[in-house]
Amino acid sequence: MRRYVKFLSIGLILLVTATFAALNLTGLWTGNYYWQIPGKSSPGLIAKPMGNLLYLSKDGALYELLATGTYRSLGQISGIVNVVAPPTYIKVGNDQYIIYVTAQGTIQNVLSIHRISGSSSVQTTVNLSQAAYGVVAYTDSGSITVFTGTMDNRVYRVIYNTSTSTITTIDSVTINGPVKIPPILDPSRQNLYVLTQNGKFYKFDPTNLASPTLRATLSGEFTVPMAMDESGFIYALNNQGVIYKIDPSDGGSIDSRPLSSCDSAGVLIDGNGFIYVFGGGKVAALNSNLLKLGEYTIGQQITTTPAIVRGYDGKTYLIIPSSQNMSSGKITILSFNSTTGVFTKEWEFVVNSSFSISAAVGVAPTGAAEVDDYYFVTATNDGTVYAWKINARGPFGIWGMYGQNAGRTGFVDIASMLFKTKIYIKAYEGGYSKELSSTLLGSTASYGLLYDATIVNADNTVVATYTSLRTNETDFSRIPEGVPGAQKLIVQFSTPTTASLLLRSGFTTQGGTKPATDSEFEFTYWQTGQDGYEGSEGDNPATITFRFSDRNIKVFADATYTFYIYEKYPTNPSFESTRTIYAFYDYEQNKDYPIAASVTINSSPTYNGITWYAYKWNVYQWDPDQSNGYTRNTYYDIDSLKLTAKGPAYIEIYYAQLSATITLLLPEFAYGRVRAYLFLDAATNAVAYNMKLNTKNNVTITNVISEDFLPGVTKLSSTAESNQLNYVLHSFESPLATTTRVATLALNLMFPNKVQMNGTTSEFFEQFFEIYGYAQIQGQLVDPANLRAKKVYRTNRFLYVVGDFDDDLDVDINDWNLFIARYNTSVSGDDLIFNIGPREDFIPPYPNYASYRAGYLTDSTTNIDEEDLYYFASMFGFAVPESERVQ
């Protein structure tokens, strides 16, 4: 057979090399980008690896265009004049099969199976009752099963024996509507879906066509191919530009969204699950909820199905042929940014003829599937083939192209290509949302979360099993990989992962051997949302689909953290102990507010028969945002400590014998001159005492109103200045028989700024005060550090009662008489107590005493007027309950 090549001169350029952004395009045939078979038109194309193309002419003539620049004829079936839909390609062993249907008007329509075996070919046909517009086919156990639909309302199933090259089965069934688009077979091959031109959506048992189920009736006319996503939802576009999302399962749902009108290009789905709709001279991108993310105007009719590829630069590229007035056209390459919703034109090339419906864009590698560049190919109605090498990774999508969609992969032949992608699972702890990497956990042996994995085919047959894999893996050989669109990964999280985040080697603790590990992580929650896992929260095991890009999936972990506590008691060097508390971080409950996860550490006040109090706490807690990996805080004079459960902690608690308690009692609202009390309660056998108060933050001591000492307790000395108070007391003649209050000091303090005393920790009060107490126990060593008083700060809303001028904690006729004597006068000195209004944040004690708030006195005048009267009247008759009085 004579072979020859005729290169068509289009324009003045014979060699095209175009570089736009990160793309690089070069003509496929030694730099040439076009090829024409003389006398042939409107071809359908099969892009094969290494650059060899199969060219099916409109009249059924089949050719192979070789990457070397030559071609060969593979035969022609007689009686075929109109192939308008793209063919399907299947490879069985060394044999190749081209499968297609015809739409021929009054001439006999056929389903053709054209077998290529070496240099010879065999053609087998099956008569169809009417025109057909596409097939779906698969091979299994020595046979090829083909499904198609016809315009006279019939659906066909044909089984072809590959050993004998004969047809063994022809089944057909009548449905309610003509079929102008190819059926869809789900990956499990358990369901066949057919959509009629008038919108009837059927589900078939592919092994028995006799009893189809009408699943939905859609509005409009349907003439463009459907697509199926990785979760089994089907997308269909009508000629009025309405896209439907169909759940074909029993009891499934149907969603729809109107878009711009369509022509004849259909729907594609990329490897990230974004949906692209082509038509009306536009391309629109949607998410899986049919929310439109972006749109771009091509400006010409899109008359054949585009393709989607993934660039090495990580961009998604769409290759879109379009036609103008059926006499010219162009090929446009757009990139799409799913974050911004922006399409960008990266490349465009004008041609001298329009594009045929059959010339869906094909993509295949020029060499090895994962390392070499790819090429794409399409053709115009005049029979010219256009093909460019493109520096892209390959077809990108579960439904990235139509026409040679074997196994829903976008590749010509899934068995020969074995294109695989990986699923990277990364686990994160919840408190700081840090990746549980080997770096964070400080171990190359224990990191991430342990899981078992099984890779299965679409029919759930097992491909491979793995045990004890780890998330957050950096060893690529241990990351599961599978064929996109044809295989899935079943993940089962198993044994929790233990780690040492704080108590690592080099972190020093007291009190013996520290725990070997301080953290334990276990799976709780898949990330959801776009590009996330398609299942529900808490799925374990879970099934994940491989996509046409390597998938990165997040999971979050519950955690159990160790709080290792060292306690030191001072009376003997050996008086120390350790204990461990385990804090559970529940990701589900705390993901929105991690600081809410907390654990309370209580001190151990009884040891060796003696009562102690915790006067100092050193707390070291894991914090990955710190350069040394933890934060350190010191707390004083507290019985318990509430810590966030965001990581392990080491806590040192130092105890002193409880010889005394010094208490500063403050009002709820402080502004200007306010009343406060300082109490000292001493322990049994105490004989000498000390009380100190220092003020800070511009708070001053105005004066000591009263001193009240226990009988037998004598003041040895006292100092009262604006910023400090120091009392030294003793009772040597009568040591205390039991714990007793030995001193009460009533003070007037001056606050230059408004302060609401609502703090719950000593740190709040220590912004303004420093108190110190001490009691020496008779017969014990003098040790101010270990016998100092416990410090307590308290507030009392009734410490100041508006209108209580005689300090008996009620507002009665006696207070009225005192008040009325100053009414309409100007007061000074001690009489300033009658200036009680106006007040900010004041609430009178009604309907009950619990509602009372003194608020802040904001009146700086010295006049006793009606404003003061109103406040007095609102309080008249109020008495502080005995249980709430200052103690």
ZAMARGU-4260 file (C-alpha; in steps of 0.2 Angstrom, whole numbers, plus 5000, padded with zeros to 4 digits):
<rodrens>
0) 5000/5000/5000 | 5007/5017/4995 | 5008/5029/5009 | 5010/5048/5008 | 5007/5064/5017
5) 4999/5080/5011 | 5002/5095/5022 | 4989/5108/5020 | 4996/5126/5018 | 4986/5137/5030
10) 4991/5154/5031 | 5010/5158/5030 | 5016/5148/5045 | 5021/5130/5043 | 5029/5129/5061
15) 5019/5135/5076 | 5027/5137/5093 | 5017/5147/5105 | 5022/5151/5123 | 5009/5160/5134
20) 5011/5161/5153 | 5017/5144/5159 | 5011/5135/5143 | 5022/5129/5129 | 5014/5122/5113
25) 5023/5114/5098 | 5016/5106/5083 | 5015/5087/5085 | 5023/5081/5069 | 5041/5087/5069
30) 5034/5104/5073 | 5020/5104/5061 | 5003/5106/5069 | 4990/5100/5055 | 4987/5086/5044
35) 4974/5082/5031 | 4968/5066/5023 | 4963/5070/5005 | 4945/5068/5001 | 4939/5064/5019
40) 4929/5075/5031 | 4922/5078/5048 | 4933/5065/5057 | 4932/5058/5074 | 4949/5056/5082
45) 4957/5044/5095 | 4972/5051/5103 | 4984/5037/5107 | 5000/5037/5117 | 5017/5042/5108
50) 5007/5053/5096 | 4999/5040/5085 | 4981/5045/5080 | 4966/5035/5074 | 4956/5045/5061
55) 4938/5040/5058 | 4931/5049/5043 | 4913/5053/5042 | 4911/5039/5029 | 4918/5026/5040
60) 4936/5026/5033 | 4948/5022/5047 | 4966/5028/5046 | 4981/5028/5058 | 4991/5044/5058
65) 5008/5040/5064 | 5019/5052/5074 | 5033/5049/5061 | 5023/5059/5049 | 5016/5045/5039
70) 4999/5036/5039 | 4991/5020/5034 | 4973/5015/5029 | 4964/5002/5041 | 4949/4999/5030
75) 4932/5006/5027 | 4915/4998/5030 | 4903/5000/5015 | 4887/5008/5016 | 4892/5021/5029
80) 4890/5039/5025 | 4887/5049/5041 | 4896/5046/5057 | 4893/5062/5067 | 4897/5056/5085
85) 4914/5053/5092 | 4920/5035/5092 | 4925/5025/5107 | 4941/5015/5108 | 4944/4999/5118
90) 4960/4989/5118 | 4960/4970/5122 | 4978/4962/5122 | 4986/4968/5106 | 4970/4971/5097
95) 4962/4988/5095 | 4943/4991/5093 | 4935/5007/5086 | 4916/5007/5090 | 4904/5020/5083
100) 4886/5022/5077 | 4879/5031/5062 | 4865/5044/5059 | 4861/5041/5040 | 4843/5046/5037
105) 4835/5033/5025 | 4851/5023/5023 | 4853/5008/5035 | 4860/5014/5052 | 4873/5003/5060
110) 4883/5000/5075 | 4901/4996/5069 | 4914/4987/5079 | 4930/4989/5069 | 4944/4978/5075
115) 4963/4982/5071 | 4974/4967/5073 | 4992/4971/5068 | 4991/4977/5050 | 4974/4969/5046
120) 4957/4974/5051 | 4940/4966/5053 | 4923/4976/5053 | 4907/4970/5061 | 4891/4979/5060
125) 4874/4977/5069 | 4859/4985/5060 | 4850/4999/5070 | 4832/5004/5068 | 4836/5022/5067
130) 4850/5035/5068 | 4861/5035/5084 | 4873/5048/5092 | 4885/5039/5103 | 4890/5023/5112
135) 4897/5018/5129 | 4907/5001/5129 | 4917/4991/5141 | 4927/4974/5139 | 4926/4960/5151
140) 4930/4941/5150 | 4933/4940/5132 | 4919/4951/5126 | 4915/4969/5123 | 4898/4975/5128
145) 4891/4991/5119 | 4876/5002/5123 | 4868/5014/5112 | 4851/5023/5109 | 4842/5028/5093
150) 4830/5041/5087 | 4815/5029/5086 | 4815/5027/5105 | 4825/5011/5107 | 4840/5007/5118
155) 4852/4993/5112 | 4864/4981/5121 | 4876/4972/5109 | 4889/4959/5115 | 4904/4955/5104
160) 4915/4940/5106 | 4933/4946/5104 | 4939/4928/5101 | 4928/4925/5086 | 4924/4942/5081
165) 4906/4939/5081 | 4890/4946/5089 | 4883/4935/5102 | 4869/4946/5109 | 4858/4959/5103
170) 4845/4966/5115 | 4834/4981/5113 | 4819/4989/5122 | 4807/5003/5118 | 4807/5019/5129
175) 4797/5035/5129 | 4807/5046/5118 | 4821/5047/5105 | 4839/5046/5111 | 4852/5059/5104
180) 4866/5057/5117 | 4876/5043/5123 | 4871/5033/5138 | 4881/5033/5154 | 4887/5017/5163
185) 4892/5019/5181 | 4909/5013/5187 | 4902/4997/5195 | 4893/4993/5179 | 4877/4989/5189
190) 4867/5004/5182 | 4865/5011/5164 | 4857/5028/5163 | 4849/5035/5147 | 4842/5052/5144
195) 4830/5055/5130 | 4829/5070/5119 | 4812/5075/5127 | 4820/5074/5145 | 4815/5056/5151
200) 4829/5050/5162 | 4829/5031/5164 | 4839/5019/5174 | 4842/5001/5167 | 4849/4985/5173
205) 4863/4983/5161 | 4861/4964/5161 | 4843/4965/5157 | 4836/4979/5147 | 4818/4973/5148
210) 4812/4983/5164 | 4819/5001/5163 | 4814/5013/5178 | 4809/5031/5174 | 4819/5040/5187
215) 4815/5058/5182 | 4806/5069/5169 | 4816/5085/5165 | 4811/5100/5155 | 4818/5105/5138
220) 4827/5096/5124 | 4843/5087/5127 | 4856/5085/5113 | 4872/5086/5122 | 4882/5073/5132
225) 4879/5070/5150 | 4893/5069/5163 | 4894/5059/5180 | 4904/5065/5195 | 4914/5054/5207
230) 4900/5053/5219 | 4888/5046/5205 | 4878/5062/5202 | 4874/5065/5184 | 4874/5082/5176
235) 4863/5086/5160 | 4861/5102/5150 | 4846/5106/5140 | 4846/5117/5124 | 4838/5131/5134
240) 4854/5132/5145 | 4847/5124/5161 | 4859/5112/5169 | 4851/5098/5180 | 4860/5088/5194
245) 4852/5071/5196 | 4854/5059/5210 | 4850/5043/5201 | 4848/5032/5216 | 4831/5027/5222
250) 4823/5042/5231 | 4836/5054/5224 | 4834/5072/5221 | 4835/5084/5206 | 4842/5101/5206
255) 4843/5114/5192 | 4851/5130/5187 | 4848/5141/5172 | 4863/5147/5163 | 4867/5154/5146
260) 4860/5144/5131 | 4870/5130/5125 | 4875/5123/5107 | 4881/5105/5106 | 4896/5104/5118
265) 4889/5098/5135 | 4896/5096/5152 | 4914/5091/5159 | 4920/5089/5177 | 4938/5093/5182
270) 4949/5084/5194 | 4944/5096/5208 | 4925/5092/5205 | 4921/5109/5197 | 4909/5108/5183
275) 4911/5116/5166 | 4896/5120/5154 | 4899/5125/5136 | 4887/5133/5124 | 4880/5150/5118
280) 4898/5155/5114 | 4902/5154/5133 | 4910/5143/5146 | 4903/5143/5164 | 4911/5135/5179
285) 4900/5129/5193 | 4903/5120/5210 | 4894/5104/5214 | 4880/5114/5221 | 4877/5122/5204
290) 4883/5139/5211 | 4891/5148/5196 | 4909/5152/5200 | 4914/5161/5184 | 4910/5163/5166
295) 4920/5168/5150 | 4913/5173/5132 | 4922/5163/5118 | 4912/5173/5105 | 4909/5158/5093
300) 4898/5142/5094 | 4906/5128/5104 | 4901/5114/5092 | 4911/5099/5099 | 4916/5094/5117
305) 4932/5102/5124 | 4945/5094/5135 | 4952/5099/5152 | 4971/5096/5156 | 4982/5100/5171
310) 4997/5110/5169 | 5014/5107/5177 | 5011/5124/5185 | 4996/5118/5194 | 4983/5127/5183
315) 4968/5120/5176 | 4967/5123/5157 | 4952/5121/5145 | 4955/5117/5127 | 4940/5124/5118
320) 4937/5123/5099 | 4923/5135/5092 | 4916/5139/5075 | 4910/5155/5066 | 4896/5154/5053
325) 4901/5136/5049 | 4916/5142/5038 | 4930/5146/5051 | 4934/5143/5069 | 4947/5145/5082
330) 4955/5135/5096 | 4956/5144/5113 | 4965/5138/5129 | 4958/5146/5145 | 4965/5144/5162
335) 4953/5144/5177 | 4956/5150/5195 | 4943/5142/5206 | 4947/5154/5220 | 4944/5170/5211
340) 4932/5162/5198 | 4942/5170/5184 | 4945/5163/5167 | 4960/5169/5158 | 4964/5167/5139
345) 4981/5159/5138 | 4982/5154/5119 | 4971/5155/5104 | 4973/5149/5086 | 4962/5153/5071
350) 4958/5140/5058 | 4950/5141/5041 | 4935/5129/5043 | 4922/5125/5057 | 4924/5111/5069
355) 4913/5095/5068 | 4903/5088/5082 | 4913/5071/5080 | 4930/5080/5083 | 4929/5080/5102
360) 4946/5085/5109 | 4957/5071/5113 | 4972/5071/5125 | 4986/5058/5126 | 5004/5057/5132
365) 5019/5059/5119 | 5029/5046/5130 | 5028/5039/5148 | 5012/5044/5156 | 5018/5054/5171
370) 5035/5061/5165 | 5033/5067/5147 | 5022/5080/5139 | 5005/5077/5132 | 4997/5082/5116
375) 4979/5087/5111 | 4970/5084/5095 | 4954/5090/5086 | 4948/5092/5068 | 4938/5103/5057
380) 4924/5098/5045 | 4936/5099/5030 | 4945/5084/5037 | 4960/5094/5044 | 4968/5087/5060
385) 4976/5099/5072 | 4988/5093/5086 | 5000/5101/5097 | 5011/5095/5111 | 5007/5104/5127
390) 5017/5104/5143 | 5003/5098/5154 | 5001/5083/5165 | 4987/5076/5155 | 4968/5075/5156
395) 4961/5082/5172 | 4945/5076/5178 | 4933/5062/5182 | 4924/5067/5166 | 4938/5077/5158
400) 4933/5073/5140 | 4920/5064/5130 | 4922/5051/5116 | 4936/5040/5122 | 4931/5040/5140
405) 4935/5021/5144 | 4932/5018/5163 | 4928/5037/5164 | 4946/5041/5165 | 4948/5053/5150
410) 4961/5041/5143 | 4960/5030/5128 | 4964/5014/5137 | 4965/5013/5156 | 4974/4996/5155
415) 4988/5003/5145 | 4990/5020/5152 | 4989/5015/5171 | 4989/5034/5175 | 4988/5035/5194
420) 4987/5049/5207 | 4990/5049/5225 | 4979/5053/5240 | 4989/5063/5253 | 4980/5062/5270
425) 4986/5075/5282 | 4980/5075/5301 | 4979/5090/5311 | 4977/5093/5330 | 4963/5104/5335
430) 4969/5117/5347 | 4982/5125/5336 | 4977/5117/5319 | 4995/5111/5317 | 4999/5097/5305
435) 5004/5081/5315 | 5020/5080/5305 | 5036/5071/5311 | 5043/5088/5314 | 5029/5093/5325
440) 5029/5077/5335 | 5048/5075/5335 | 5049/5058/5328 | 5052/5049/5312 | 5043/5034/5318
445) 5028/5040/5326 | 5018/5054/5318 | 5001/5057/5310 | 4987/5045/5312 | 4988/5026/5309
450) 4976/5019/5296 | 4974/5003/5286 | 4969/5005/5267 | 4962/4995/5254 | 4961/5000/5235
455) 4946/4993/5226 | 4940/4994/5208 | 4923/5001/5203 | 4915/4984/5206 | 4923/4983/5223
460) 4936/4970/5219 | 4951/4972/5229 | 4967/4979/5221 | 4979/4980/5236 | 4978/4981/5255
465) 4989/4990/5267 | 4991/4990/5286 | 4998/5003/5298 | 5000/5017/5285 | 5002/5035/5293
470) 4995/5051/5288 | 5006/5066/5285 | 5018/5054/5276 | 5033/5061/5267 | 5039/5044/5260
475) 5030/5044/5243 | 5032/5025/5242 | 5020/5024/5257 | 5006/5035/5250 | 4992/5026/5242
480) 4989/5028/5223 | 4976/5022/5211 | 4968/5025/5194 | 4957/5041/5194 | 4939/5037/5190
485) 4941/5018/5191 | 4948/5015/5208 | 4944/5020/5226 | 4953/5020/5243 | 4944/5013/5258
490) 4952/5020/5274 | 4950/5013/5291 | 4959/5022/5305 | 4965/5011/5319 | 4977/5012/5333
495) 4980/5029/5341 | 4996/5038/5339 | 5006/5042/5354 | 5019/5056/5355 | 5030/5067/5366
500) 5026/5085/5362 | 5032/5093/5379 | 5040/5080/5389 | 5054/5076/5377 | 5072/5072/5379
505) 5080/5088/5386 | 5065/5094/5395 | 5069/5093/5413 | 5056/5088/5427 | 5057/5085/5445
510) 5051/5070/5455 | 5057/5055/5446 | 5054/5048/5429 | 5043/5058/5418 | 5030/5049/5407
515) 5037/5042/5391 | 5023/5050/5380 | 5012/5065/5384 | 5000/5065/5370 | 4988/5053/5360
520) 4979/5056/5344 | 4965/5047/5336 | 4954/5051/5321 | 4938/5060/5323 | 4933/5071/5308
525) 4935/5073/5290 | 4937/5090/5283 | 4921/5094/5273 | 4917/5106/5259 | 4924/5109/5241
530) 4940/5099/5238 | 4936/5091/5255 | 4930/5073/5258 | 4913/5069/5250 | 4906/5060/5266
535) 4899/5065/5282 | 4908/5069/5298 | 4916/5055/5308 | 4916/5042/5294 | 4927/5028/5299
540) 4930/5018/5288 | 4928/5030/5273 | 4929/5028/5254 | 4938/5041/5244 | 4939/5043/5225
545) 4955/5046/5216 | 4955/5061/5205 | 4965/5067/5191 | 4976/5077/5202 | 4984/5071/5218
550) 4972/5074/5232 | 4976/5082/5248 | 4963/5078/5262 | 4963/5085/5279 | 4957/5075/5295
555) 4957/5081/5312 | 4961/5072/5328 | 4954/5070/5345 | 4968/5071/5358 | 4972/5065/5375
560) 4985/5076/5384 | 4995/5072/5399 | 4996/5084/5413 | 5011/5079/5424 | 5011/5086/5441
565) 5025/5088/5453 | 5021/5093/5471 | 5034/5099/5484 | 5030/5100/5503 | 5043/5110/5513
570) 5045/5102/5530 | 5056/5087/5524 | 5067/5086/5509 | 5058/5069/5504 | 5041/5077/5505
575) 5037/5077/5486 | 5026/5067/5475 | 5020/5066/5457 | 5003/5063/5449 | 4996/5062/5431
580) 4979/5069/5425 | 4973/5066/5407 | 4964/5079/5398 | 4953/5075/5383 | 4952/5087/5368
585) 4936/5083/5359 | 4938/5091/5341 | 4919/5090/5337 | 4914/5100/5353 | 4928/5113/5352
590) 4933/5115/5334 | 4924/5132/5334 | 4931/5139/5350 | 4947/5128/5355 | 4950/5138/5371
595) 4934/5131/5378 | 4942/5114/5380 | 4949/5115/5398 | 4954/5104/5413 | 4955/5110/5431
600) 4970/5105/5442 | 4966/5105/5460 | 4980/5106/5473 | 4983/5092/5486 | 4981/5102/5503
605) 4983/5087/5514 | 4999/5078/5515 | 5007/5067/5529 | 4993/5072/5541 | 4997/5091/5539
610) 4986/5104/5530 | 4995/5114/5517 | 4991/5127/5504 | 4998/5129/5486 | 5007/5146/5487
615) 5016/5144/5470 | 5012/5135/5453 | 5025/5134/5439 | 5016/5129/5423 | 5024/5124/5407
620) 5012/5120/5393 | 5015/5115/5375 | 5013/5129/5363 | 5020/5125/5345 | 5020/5144/5341
625) 5033/5147/5354 | 5052/5146/5349 | 5055/5134/5363 | 5039/5124/5361 | 5030/5129/5377
630) 5024/5144/5387 | 5029/5146/5406 | 5018/5155/5418 | 5019/5156/5437 | 5003/5158/5448
635) 5002/5162/5467 | 4991/5157/5481 | 4977/5148/5472 | 4969/5131/5477 | 4966/5126/5459
640) 4970/5131/5441 | 4960/5130/5425 | 4970/5127/5410 | 4965/5125/5391 | 4967/5107/5385
645) 4976/5112/5370 | 4992/5102/5374 | 5001/5093/5387 | 5008/5102/5402 | 5020/5100/5416
650) 5015/5108/5433 | 5026/5111/5448 | 5016/5115/5464 | 5025/5122/5479 | 5016/5121/5496
655) 5017/5130/5512 | 5010/5126/5529 | 4993/5136/5531 | 4998/5147/5546 | 4986/5162/5540
660) 4975/5169/5527 | 4975/5187/5522 | 4960/5193/5513 | 4957/5209/5504 | 4938/5212/5502
665) 4934/5225/5489 | 4917/5233/5482 | 4910/5227/5465 | 4912/5244/5458 | 4927/5256/5462
670) 4928/5274/5457 | 4934/5288/5468 | 4934/5285/5486 | 4928/5267/5491 | 4927/5256/5506
675) 4938/5240/5508 | 4942/5228/5521 | 4958/5219/5526 | 4956/5203/5536 | 4969/5191/5544
680) 4964/5174/5550 | 4978/5165/5559 | 4980/5146/5563 | 4981/5137/5579 | 4996/5142/5591
685) 5000/5157/5581 | 5008/5171/5592 | 5015/5184/5580 | 5007/5192/5564 | 5011/5204/5550
690) 4999/5212/5538 | 5004/5222/5522 | 4995/5231/5508 | 5004/5240/5494 | 4994/5249/5481
695) 4998/5250/5462 | 4991/5258/5446 | 4988/5275/5455 | 4976/5267/5467 | 4980/5275/5484
700) 4975/5273/5503 | 4965/5288/5509 | 4964/5282/5527 | 4961/5268/5539 | 4943/5270/5546
705) 4944/5257/5560 | 4955/5244/5567 | 4947/5228/5576 | 4959/5216/5584 | 4955/5199/5593
710) 4956/5201/5612 | 4973/5197/5617 | 4981/5203/5601 | 4991/5219/5602 | 4997/5230/5589
715) 5016/5232/5590 | 5018/5245/5576 | 5008/5251/5561 | 5012/5262/5546 | 4998/5269/5535
720) 5004/5279/5520 | 4996/5283/5503 | 5003/5267/5494 | 5007/5255/5508 | 5000/5248/5524
725) 5010/5238/5537 | 5004/5231/5554 | 5014/5221/5566 | 5004/5211/5579 | 5007/5199/5593
730) 4998/5188/5606 | 5012/5180/5616 | 5002/5178/5631 | 4988/5168/5623 | 4992/5158/5608
735) 4977/5154/5597 | 4967/5139/5602 | 4960/5137/5584 | 4960/5146/5568 | 4953/5163/5572
740) 4951/5180/5564 | 4964/5191/5573 | 4963/5208/5564 | 4950/5218/5553 | 4955/5234/5545
745) 4942/5245/5537 | 4950/5256/5524 | 4945/5270/5512 | 4954/5268/5495 | 4955/5281/5480
750) 4953/5274/5462 | 4957/5287/5449 | 4948/5277/5435 | 4933/5266/5435 | 4936/5248/5439
755) 4923/5234/5440 | 4930/5221/5451 | 4924/5205/5442 | 4941/5196/5440 | 4941/5178/5445
760) 4960/5176/5447 | 4973/5184/5458 | 4981/5191/5442 | 4967/5203/5440 | 4968/5210/5457
765) 4986/5211/5457 | 4986/5224/5444 | 4981/5236/5459 | 4986/5228/5475 | 5000/5217/5483
770) 4995/5209/5500 | 5006/5200/5511 | 5002/5191/5528 | 5012/5180/5540 | 5009/5171/5556
775) 5023/5163/5566 | 5017/5147/5574 | 5024/5144/5592 | 5037/5130/5592 | 5041/5130/5573
780) 5056/5137/5564 | 5055/5155/5558 | 5052/5153/5540 | 5042/5168/5531 | 5043/5159/5515
785) 5035/5143/5521 | 5024/5150/5534 | 5017/5165/5525 | 4999/5168/5524 | 4988/5163/5510
790) 4982/5178/5499 | 4964/5179/5495 | 4955/5193/5485 | 4936/5194/5486 | 4922/5206/5481
795) 4905/5210/5489 | 4892/5220/5481 | 4885/5226/5497 | 4902/5232/5504 | 4895/5249/5499
800) 4876/5252/5501 | 4869/5268/5493 | 4861/5278/5506 | 4868/5269/5521 | 4876/5283/5531
805) 4877/5275/5548 | 4885/5259/5541 | 4872/5247/5548 | 4869/5239/5531 | 4851/5245/5529
810) 4843/5261/5523 | 4830/5267/5535 | 4823/5282/5544 | 4839/5285/5553 | 4848/5287/5537
815) 4834/5298/5531 | 4837/5310/5546 | 4855/5311/5542 | 4852/5314/5524 | 4839/5328/5526
820) 4850/5337/5538 | 4862/5340/5523 | 4849/5343/5510 | 4852/5358/5499 | 4869/5361/5507
825) 4887/5360/5501 | 4897/5346/5510 | 4915/5342/5513 | 4926/5331/5523 | 4917/5316/5531
830) 4900/5323/5525 | 4905/5319/5507 | 4896/5302/5510 | 4879/5311/5507 | 4884/5315/5489
835) 4877/5298/5482 | 4871/5303/5465 | 4871/5302/5450 | 4878/5285/5447 | 4883/5275/5432
840) 4878/5256/5431 | 4867/5258/5446 | 4853/5246/5449 | 4841/5247/5464 | 4837/5232/5474
845) 4820/5228/5467 | 4811/5216/5464 | 4824/5208/5476 | 4840/5211/5484 | 4850/5201/5471
850) 4847/5214/5458 | 4857/5228/5468 | 4872/5236/5459 | 4880/5251/5467 | 4888/5257/5451
855) 4900/5271/5450 | 4898/5288/5458 | 4900/5300/5444 | 4895/5316/5453 | 4911/5327/5457
860) 4901/5341/5465 | 4898/5344/5483 | 4880/5349/5482 | 4867/5338/5490 | 4852/5341/5479
865) 4837/5332/5471 | 4848/5320/5461 | 4855/5313/5478 | 4837/5312/5484 | 4831/5302/5470
870) 4845/5289/5473 | 4841/5289/5492 | 4823/5286/5488 | 4826/5271/5477 | 4836/5263/5491
875) 4824/5267/5506 | 4818/5252/5515 | 4832/5241/5509 | 4842/5230/5521 | 4856/5218/5516
880) 4852/5200/5521 | 4862/5193/5536 | 4869/5180/5524 | 4876/5194/5512 | 4884/5205/5525
885) 4902/5209/5526 | 4911/5195/5535
</rodrens>
